[in-house]
Amino acid sequence: MKVVITNPAAQESDKRTQAPNNPTALCFAFDNTYARELDGFYVSWKAAQVARPRLVKFNRELAEELGLDADALDSERGARIFAGNEIPEGAAPLAQAYAGHQFGGFVPQLGDGRVLLLGEVADRSGQRRDIQLKGSGPTPFSRAGDGRAALGPVLREYLIGEAMHALGIPTTRALAAVLTGEPVFRQTALPGAVLTRVAASHIRVGTFQFFAARGEQAKVQRLADYVIDRHYPELKEQANPYLGLLERACDKLAALVAGWMHVGFIHGVMNTDNMAISGETIDYGPCAFMDHYDPATVFSSIDTHGRYAYANQPKIAHWNLARFAEALLALLDADRNRAVARASDVVNNFPQLYERHWLNGMRAKLGLLTKEEADLNLATEFLTAMAGNKVDHTLAFRYLANAALGDEEPLRALFSDPSAYDLWSQYWRARLAREATAPLERARAMRRANPAFIPRNHRVEEALSAAVERDDYAPFDTLLNILAHPFDDQPEFAAFAEPAPDGQGCYRTFCGT
């Protein structure tokens, strides 16, 4: 279906009011620059009505960070807003247009098929943030989909996004989850839900690709100018701000993926339409965290060839940035050959940027407070020792702090062949000895870099199953509260730091559409 991106009237049959005199309408101080400045980049639309919206999760901490009235929104009225049944005053609901390479194949038109951007607010620090509904019904970009979301994937995105935030990794966040009171149909009937998520923006590599593929260079430039104004205003002082934008995107994505690798996170669907220009993790579909270290780990049921396996994530980020560079070529230089050369210089520097970010993080994880040239080998050799020994990734790094204090047995016990650790440990201890750092100080720093708790896959499934099958949110709340403090020991919840028991089989995730 061809979609004309002008400024269409929204669905006339959807009978709702904005209620300007409604106290809840004052909760959002919207200032919608995307809608105002980028006409032609979206379709104005309205969420579908749902039968019985019920607020099941509300993030009061985030609401307060956004400067919202948490008490007013944590209510039945708030449930109607977060379900899309009621449009708050000042909102400008719209579905964004974008394209994307999906598993390497280019799709010229994707767009928000079940998502609506309500608008933008400035948080208490002055940062502009998008407020977006996910699972709010079909749009002109739905491609025969129903535009809905099931409760399980909504709660997964809520949980994983908040866990990533607590881990210090840039991410979209969850403001609310609402049950719709209606089923959605996948393999079976499932409870329907809507997620309200928050991001610095939802502009993707695929947003640029959408217009570049159509030869609409004026729109590519408008979009680039908008991104620079919104995210990187300092680039306006550069001789070539568009080259600066490409450089900044490369550095942001290098840092982001390094953060993923440090905690064993596997995104699962690193298509270009899932790569945010802001440098945030976006679209938690078939994502999961590694238990035992294996570079080839894949969880996604649709990634049958391992394109987005754990070890491939830096390479795919590099590939995606090359696609971003292609979309910007006409802005980089009027001469195409010079534009390609300039873009290539920037994109080809990505492996060095990534290695720098990754190695800085690994030094912290290994307890190294200074820099030596051989640190890269020391870090990679620890991973090599772990590979093939069924060593739990999270526990191994967490136990390193104990080993730095002389208690190596918990770490050695993780290795099926402890001699692999013993050999590596000799070099690590010699490296530590070259730093004049008190052991307790080093161990404290290591615990701040190595989480005790990640969203263990079996714990996530337990929490989601209880909510979906029994309407019991206590396991979800417990897990969410534990993951809010991932670097604390929390001895009363020690079981949540352990991997799944043997015999649970191969874990598989699904895209949630």
C-alpha positions in Angstrom: 0.0 0.0 0.0 1.3 3.4 -0.9 1.1 6.0 1.8 0.9 9.7 1.0 2.7 11.6 3.7 1.0 15.0 3.7 -1.2 16.0 6.6 -4.2 13.8 6.4 -7.3 14.0 8.5 -7.3 11.3 11.1 -10.0 8.6 11.4 -13.3 10.5 11.4 -15.1 7.6 13.0 -13.1 7.8 16.2 -15.2 9.9 18.6 -13.1 11.3 21.3 -12.5 14.7 22.9 -9.4 16.5 24.2 -11.2 17.8 27.2 -9.3 21.1 27.5 -10.9 21.8 30.9 -9.9 18.4 32.3 -7.3 18.6 35.1 -5.6 15.6 33.6 -5.1 17.5 30.4 -2.6 19.7 32.2 -0.3 16.8 33.0 1.6 17.1 29.7 3.2 20.4 28.6 3.6 19.3 25.0 5.8 21.2 22.6 5.6 19.0 19.4 8.5 20.1 17.2 8.4 16.9 15.1 4.8 17.5 14.1 5.3 21.2 13.7 8.6 21.2 11.7 8.5 18.0 9.7 5.2 18.0 7.9 5.5 15.2 5.3 7.4 12.9 7.6 4.4 11.3 9.2 0.7 10.6 9.1 -1.5 12.3 11.7 -3.6 9.5 13.3 -5.5 8.5 16.4 -5.3 5.4 18.5 -8.1 2.9 18.3 -10.6 2.8 21.1 -10.3 -0.1 23.5 -13.0 -1.6 25.7 -11.8 -1.5 29.3 -8.4 0.2 29.8 -6.8 -0.8 33.1 -3.5 0.7 34.3 -1.4 -2.2 35.5 2.1 -0.5 35.7 2.9 3.1 36.2 6.5 4.4 36.5 6.1 7.2 39.1 9.8 7.9 39.2 10.0 8.5 35.4 6.8 10.6 35.6 8.3 12.9 38.1 11.5 13.1 36.1 9.4 14.2 33.1 7.7 16.8 35.3 4.3 15.1 35.0 1.6 15.0 37.7 2.1 11.4 38.8 -0.9 11.4 41.1 -3.2 12.6 38.3 -1.9 10.1 35.8 -2.0 7.1 38.2 -5.7 6.8 37.8 -8.6 5.6 35.7 -8.2 8.8 33.7 -4.5 8.1 33.2 -5.4 4.6 32.0 -7.6 6.1 29.3 -4.8 8.4 28.2 -2.2 5.6 28.1 -4.6 3.3 26.2 -5.2 6.0 23.6 -8.9 6.4 24.4 -8.4 10.0 25.4 -6.1 12.5 23.8 -4.5 14.9 26.4 -4.5 18.5 25.6 -1.7 19.6 23.3 -1.0 16.1 22.0 -0.5 15.7 18.2 -0.8 11.9 17.6 1.1 10.7 14.6 2.7 7.7 13.0 6.2 8.3 11.8 7.4 7.2 8.4 10.6 5.2 8.0 12.2 2.4 5.9 14.8 -0.1 6.9 17.1 -3.0 6.1 15.5 -6.0 7.8 18.0 -9.0 8.1 19.9 -7.3 5.3 17.1 -6.8 2.8 15.8 -3.3 2.2 12.1 -2.5 2.7 11.4 1.0 1.3 8.3 1.5 3.5 7.8 0.4 7.1 6.8 3.1 9.5 4.9 3.0 12.8 2.5 0.2 12.2 1.3 0.0 15.8 2.8 3.0 17.4 1.7 6.6 17.8 3.9 9.5 18.9 1.7 11.5 21.3 4.1 14.4 21.5 7.2 15.8 23.2 7.8 17.2 26.7 10.8 18.8 28.3 11.9 16.9 31.4 13.1 18.5 34.6 16.7 18.8 33.2 15.4 20.5 30.0 15.9 17.5 27.8 13.2 17.0 25.1 11.6 13.5 25.4 9.1 11.7 23.1 5.9 10.2 24.7 4.8 7.3 22.5 2.0 4.7 22.6 2.9 1.2 21.4 0.1 -1.3 20.6 -2.4 1.5 20.0 -4.1 0.0 16.9 -3.5 0.0 13.1 -2.1 2.9 11.1 -1.6 3.4 7.4 1.8 1.7 7.9 0.4 -1.5 9.5 0.8 -3.6 6.3 -2.2 -5.8 7.2 -1.2 -6.1 10.8 -3.7 -5.4 13.6 -1.5 -2.7 15.2 -2.0 -4.3 18.6 0.3 -5.6 21.3 0.0 -8.5 23.7 0.6 -8.1 27.5 3.7 -10.3 27.5 5.8 -8.3 25.0 4.6 -5.1 26.6 5.8 -6.2 30.1 9.0 -7.5 28.6 9.8 -4.1 27.1 8.9 -2.4 30.3 11.1 -4.7 32.4 14.1 -4.9 30.1 14.1 -1.1 29.3 14.1 -0.3 33.0 16.8 -2.8 33.7 19.0 -1.3 31.0 18.5 2.1 32.5 19.6 0.9 35.9 22.6 -0.7 34.3 23.6 2.7 32.9 23.0 1.8 29.2 21.1 4.4 27.1 17.6 3.2 26.4 14.0 4.0 25.8 12.0 3.8 29.1 8.6 2.7 30.1 6.1 5.1 31.6 3.0 2.9 31.8 1.4 -0.4 30.7 -2.3 -0.7 30.2 -4.5 -3.7 29.7 -7.0 -3.0 27.0 -9.7 -5.4 28.1 -9.6 -7.0 24.6 -7.8 -10.1 23.3 -5.2 -10.0 20.6 -4.8 -13.1 18.4 -1.4 -14.6 17.7 -1.0 -18.4 17.9 -3.7 -18.1 20.6 -5.8 -15.4 22.1 -3.7 -13.2 24.5 -4.6 -10.2 26.7 -4.1 -7.0 24.8 -2.0 -4.2 26.2 -0.5 -0.8 25.3 2.9 0.4 26.4 3.7 4.1 26.9 7.4 4.5 26.2 9.7 7.5 26.5 12.8 8.3 24.3 15.1 11.2 23.5 13.5 10.7 20.1 12.3 7.9 17.8 14.3 9.0 14.7 16.0 6.0 13.2 18.6 5.2 10.5 15.5 4.0 8.6 13.9 7.4 8.9 16.7 8.8 6.7 16.5 5.8 4.4 12.8 6.4 3.8 13.4 9.7 2.0 16.9 9.0 0.6 15.5 6.0 -1.2 12.9 8.2 -2.8 15.5 10.7 -3.9 13.9 13.4 -1.7 17.2 15.1 -0.7 15.5 18.2 0.5 13.7 16.1 3.1 16.9 14.3 4.1 18.4 17.6 4.7 15.4 18.9 6.7 15.6 15.7 8.8 19.3 16.1 9.4 18.9 19.7 10.4 16.2 18.7 12.8 18.3 16.0 14.4 21.3 18.4 14.7 19.0 21.0 16.3 17.4 18.5 18.7 20.3 16.2 19.6 23.6 17.8 18.6 23.3 21.6 18.4 27.0 22.1 18.9 27.5 20.6 15.3 26.0 23.7 13.8 29.3 25.5 14.4 31.2 23.0 12.3 32.2 23.6 8.7 30.3 20.4 7.7 27.7 19.7 10.3 26.3 16.7 8.4 29.7 15.0 8.5 29.7 15.8 12.2 26.3 14.1 12.5 27.7 11.0 11.0 30.7 11.1 13.3 28.5 11.6 16.3 26.2 8.7 15.4 29.2 6.4 14.9 30.6 7.3 18.4 27.2 7.0 20.1 26.4 3.6 18.5 29.9 2.3 19.3 29.5 3.2 23.0 26.0 1.8 23.0 26.9 -1.6 21.6 30.0 -1.8 23.8 27.6 -1.4 26.7 25.4 -4.2 25.4 28.5 -6.5 25.1 29.7 -5.7 28.7 26.4 -7.0 30.2 25.8 -9.9 27.8 22.7 -8.2 26.2 21.6 -9.5 22.8 19.2 -7.1 21.0 18.0 -9.8 18.5 16.8 -7.6 15.7 19.3 -5.0 14.8 17.6 -3.8 11.6 18.3 -0.3 10.5 14.8 0.7 11.5 15.7 -0.3 15.1 18.8 1.9 15.3 18.0 5.2 16.9 20.1 8.3 15.9 20.0 9.4 19.5 22.2 6.4 20.5 19.5 4.8 22.7 18.5 1.1 22.8 15.1 0.9 21.1 12.6 -1.8 20.3 12.9 -4.6 22.7 11.4 -7.5 20.8 13.3 -10.8 20.8 16.0 -9.5 23.1 17.5 -11.5 26.0 20.6 -11.7 28.2 23.3 -14.4 27.9 23.8 -16.8 30.8 26.9 -18.8 30.0 29.4 -17.0 27.7 29.1 -18.1 24.1 29.9 -15.6 21.3 27.5 -17.4 18.9 24.5 -17.0 21.3 21.2 -16.3 19.5 17.8 -16.3 21.2 15.5 -14.9 18.5 13.4 -17.5 16.8 13.5 -15.5 13.5 17.3 -15.1 13.4 17.8 -18.5 11.9 21.2 -17.7 10.5 22.6 -15.9 13.5 23.0 -12.6 11.7 22.3 -10.8 15.1 24.2 -13.2 17.3 26.0 -11.7 20.4 29.4 -11.5 18.8 28.0 -10.1 15.5 26.5 -7.0 17.1 29.5 -4.7 16.6 29.8 -5.7 13.0 26.1 -5.2 12.4 26.3 -1.7 14.0 29.1 -0.9 11.6 27.0 -2.2 8.7 24.0 -0.1 9.8 26.1 3.0 10.0 27.3 2.5 6.4 23.6 2.5 5.4 23.2 5.8 7.4 26.2 7.2 5.6 24.7 6.3 2.2 21.5 8.2 3.1 23.6 11.3 3.9 25.9 11.3 0.9 24.3 14.2 -0.9 24.8 16.4 2.1 28.4 15.5 2.7 29.8 16.9 -0.5 28.4 18.0 -3.9 30.9 15.8 -5.6 29.8 12.2 -5.0 33.3 10.7 -5.1 34.4 13.1 -2.4 31.2 12.4 -0.4 31.9 8.7 -0.5 35.5 9.2 0.5 34.5 11.4 3.5 31.8 9.0 4.6 34.1 6.0 4.3 36.7 7.7 6.4 34.2 8.2 9.2 32.5 4.8 9.0 35.7 2.9 8.6 36.8 4.4 12.0 33.9 2.6 13.7 35.9 -0.5 14.7 38.5 1.7 16.5 35.8 3.7 18.2 34.1 0.5 19.3 37.3 -1.1 20.6 38.1 2.0 22.6 34.7 2.1 24.3 34.7 -1.7 24.8 38.2 -1.8 26.2 37.5 1.1 28.6 34.5 -0.8 30.0 36.5 -4.0 30.2 39.3 -2.3 32.1 36.7 -1.3 34.7 35.2 -4.8 34.8 38.7 -6.4 35.3 39.6 -3.9 38.0 42.3 -2.0 35.9 42.5 1.6 36.9 45.4 2.5 34.5 46.0 1.7 30.8 48.5 -0.6 29.3 48.8 -1.7 25.7 48.4 -5.4 26.5 45.0 -4.8 28.3 43.2 -5.7 25.1 44.8 -9.2 25.0 44.1 -9.6 28.7 40.4 -8.9 28.3 39.9 -11.0 25.2 41.8 -13.9 26.8 39.5 -13.9 29.8 36.6 -14.3 27.4 38.4 -17.0 25.5 39.0 -18.9 28.8 35.3 -18.6 29.5 34.2 -19.8 26.1 33.7 -23.6 25.9 33.7 -23.9 29.7 30.0 -23.1 30.2 31.0 -20.1 32.4 28.2 -17.8 33.5 29.1 -14.4 32.0 27.5 -12.2 34.7 28.7 -14.3 37.7 32.3 -14.6 36.3 32.8 -10.8 36.2 31.0 -10.3 39.5 33.2 -12.9 41.2 36.3 -11.2 39.9 35.9 -8.7 42.7 36.2 -11.5 45.2 39.2 -12.9 43.3 40.9 -9.5 43.5 40.6 -9.8 47.3 42.1 -13.3 47.2 39.0 -15.5 47.2 39.2 -17.2 43.8 37.3 -20.4 44.5 33.8 -19.1 43.6 35.2 -18.0 40.2 37.2 -21.1 39.6 34.2 -23.3 40.4 32.4 -21.7 37.4 34.8 -23.3 35.0 34.4 -26.8 33.9 38.2 -26.8 33.4 39.6 -24.5 36.1 43.0 -24.6 34.6 41.8 -22.3 31.9 41.1 -19.7 34.6 44.3 -20.4 36.5 46.5 -19.8 33.4 44.8 -16.5 32.7 44.8 -15.4 36.4 48.6 -15.4 36.5 48.7 -12.6 33.9 45.8 -10.8 35.5 47.4 -10.8 39.0 50.7 -9.6 37.5 48.8 -6.7 35.8 47.1 -5.8 39.1 50.4 -5.8 40.9 51.6 -3.0 38.7 49.0 -0.6 40.1 49.3 0.9 43.6 45.6 0.5 44.5 44.2 -0.9 47.8 42.4 -4.2 47.2 39.2 -3.1 48.9 39.1 0.1 46.8 39.6 -2.0 43.6 37.0 -4.5 44.6 34.4 -1.8 45.3 35.1 -0.2 41.8 34.7 -3.6 40.2 31.3 -4.2 41.8 30.2 -0.9 40.4 31.1 -2.1 36.9 29.9 -5.7 37.2 26.2 -6.2 38.0 25.1 -8.9 40.4 21.7 -8.9 38.7 20.5 -8.9 35.1 17.1 -9.9 33.8 17.8 -13.7 33.9 15.6 -15.2 31.1 13.9 -17.8 33.3 13.0 -15.1 35.9 11.7 -12.9 33.2 9.5 -15.7 31.9 8.3 -16.5 35.4 7.2 -12.9 35.9 5.5 -12.6 32.5 3.7 -15.9 32.9 2.3 -14.9 36.3 1.0 -11.6 34.9 -0.4 -13.0 31.7 -1.8 -16.3 32.9 -2.9 -15.4 36.4 -3.1 -11.6 36.5 -0.5 -11.8 39.3 2.0 -8.9 39.1 3.8 -9.7 42.3 6.7 -11.6 40.6 7.0 -8.8 38.0 7.2 -6.2 40.8 9.7 -8.2 42.7 12.0 -8.6 39.7 11.6 -5.0 38.6 12.6 -3.8 42.1 15.6 -6.1 42.2 16.8 -5.0 38.7 16.5 -1.3 39.8 19.6 -1.9 41.9 21.7 -4.3 39.8 25.1 -3.5 41.4 23.9 -4.1 45.0 24.4 -7.5 46.5 20.8 -7.8 47.8 21.5 -11.1 49.7 17.8 -11.7 50.3 17.4 -12.1 46.6 20.6 -14.1 45.9 18.6 -16.8 43.9 17.8 -14.1 41.3 21.5 -13.8 40.5 21.8 -17.4 39.5 21.4 -18.8 36.0 18.6 -21.1 35.0 18.8 -24.6 36.4 20.2 -27.3 34.2 17.7 -29.0 31.9 15.5 -26.1 31.1 16.4 -26.4 27.4 17.2 -23.9 24.7 15.7 -20.4 25.4 13.8 -18.8 22.5 12.4 -15.3 22.1 9.9 -13.9 19.7 9.4 -10.5 18.1 6.1 -9.8 19.8 4.3 -8.5 16.8 
